[in-house]
Amino acid sequence: MPILPPEPDLFPPDLFDRQSQLADPDRRWWAMYTLARHEKELMRRLRSMGIHHYGPIIAKRSKSPQGRVRVTFVPLFASYVFVFGDETDRYQTLTTRCVSRCLPVNDGHELLRDLRQIRRLIESGKPVLPESKIEPGTPVRIRTGPLAGIEGVVLRRRGGERLLVAVRFIQQGASIELEDFEVEPLER
């Protein structure tokens, strides 16, 4: 059986760049908590309805019992898809039979900033790991390279240091490996 290519996780592809739509007072962000393992199905249905959404997808490598390396594409945040729209879009999303709960996002600008950073991490090509809890640590900013400007918290995991970028609304995040010379402490 051939391995399927990854499906789009952002619709429309320029959603994060549409400043005029993002400023529309009738539209807002919603965190849709899906039924178990329904994230991709929800995104397929939302695309077909033309509803704006983002559900970060990452590549996960594993070995089969025969020793073959398999790459699957899994949601970064299990059971979460972020929808941007008005009340009609929210209602249509709830009619897909993929959603367990709909959580309104109070600070859409903060969520948008967090989601943009998560997208940049995924697009960097570095291995990204999901982080289910945000732990206190030193806040930092990457100062050089393709990820310059991304802010996060330094964590120590598996004998190395990682940069955690959080989506504070759902208290989850993603992390990548980093070297101490790549970051500078944030002054808050």
CORCORFEN-V663331 format. One record per backbone hydrogen bond with DSSP energy under -1.0 kcal/mol. NH is the residue of the N-H (numbers start at 1). CO is the residue of the C=O. If there is no record, write none. Layout:
((NH:CO) (NH:CO))
This chain:
((11:53) (15:12) (17:14) (18:15) (19:17) (22:18) (23:19) (24:21) (27:24) (28:85) (30:83) (31:103) (32:81) (33:101) (34:79) (35:98) (38:35) (42:38) (43:39) (44:40) (45:41) (46:42) (47:43) (48:44) (49:45) (51:46) (53:11) (54:82) (55:9) (58:74) (60:72) (62:70) (64:68) (67:64) (70:62) (72:60) (74:58) (76:56) (80:77) (81:32) (82:54) (83:30) (84:52) (85:28) (90:86) (91:87) (92:88) (93:89) (94:90) (95:91) (96:93) (100:33) (101:33) (103:31) (105:29) (111:107) (112:108) (113:109) (114:110) (115:111) (116:112) (117:113) (118:114) (119:115) (120:116) (121:117) (122:118) (123:119) (124:120) (125:122) (129:175) (131:173) (140:152) (141:184) (142:150) (143:182) (148:145) (149:142) (150:147) (152:140) (153:164) (154:138) (155:162) (157:160) (160:157) (162:155) (163:176) (164:153) (165:174) (167:172) (170:167) (172:167) (173:131) (174:165) (175:129) (176:163) (178:161) (182:179) (183:180) (184:141) (186:139))
